[in-house]
Amino acid sequence: MAKRKRRDGEVVCLCGSYPFPHRQMGGACNGAAFIEVFFESNMHSDCRDCHFRVADEDQIQCQVLCGLDSVMQCPGLADHIRYHSIRLYGVNRE
């Protein structure tokens, strides 16, 4: 089977949604894995001032990861999409 040509605005992702490298933000790869890694690695920098961050008595949680808000509303994911010029079907296509 021939490998298909890479498209503009396509970023390869290696999250656990699929057992192979795949297009980021497509199909089962909906950004939740990216947000989880982003939250764990940036908890004290970029996520510190986020309005979706909730600090309980013993732990810090993200409302997006808990399922209370949409994945597409995460400021860290929005910055990643803008930086890499990722095209989302029906959202930011021009």
Residue, then its C-alpha position, 0 to 999 in steps of 0.5 A: m500500500a502506498k503512503r499518502k501525501r502529507r497535507d498542509g496543516e497536518v501534524v503527526c501525533l504519537c498518543g495512545s489513541y492509535p497504535f501507529p503514528h496518525r494525524q493529530m486532532g483527527g478521529a479518536c485523537n481528539g486532543a485529550a491526550f495532548i492536554e493531559v501531557f501538557f497539563e502534567s508538564n506545564m502545571h506550574s507555568d502555562c496552566r497556573d493562570c488558566h481559568f479551567r484549573v481547579a485547586d482542591e485541598d490535596q490536588i490540582q485538576c483541570q476541568v477540561l480533563c475532568g470532562l466538565d468543559s470542551v477540549m477545544q476550549c483549552p488555551g494550551l491546545a488552542d495555542h498549539i493549533r495556532y502555532h502549528s497551523i493545524r487545520l480542523y475540519g469545520v472549525n478553522r478551515e479557510 
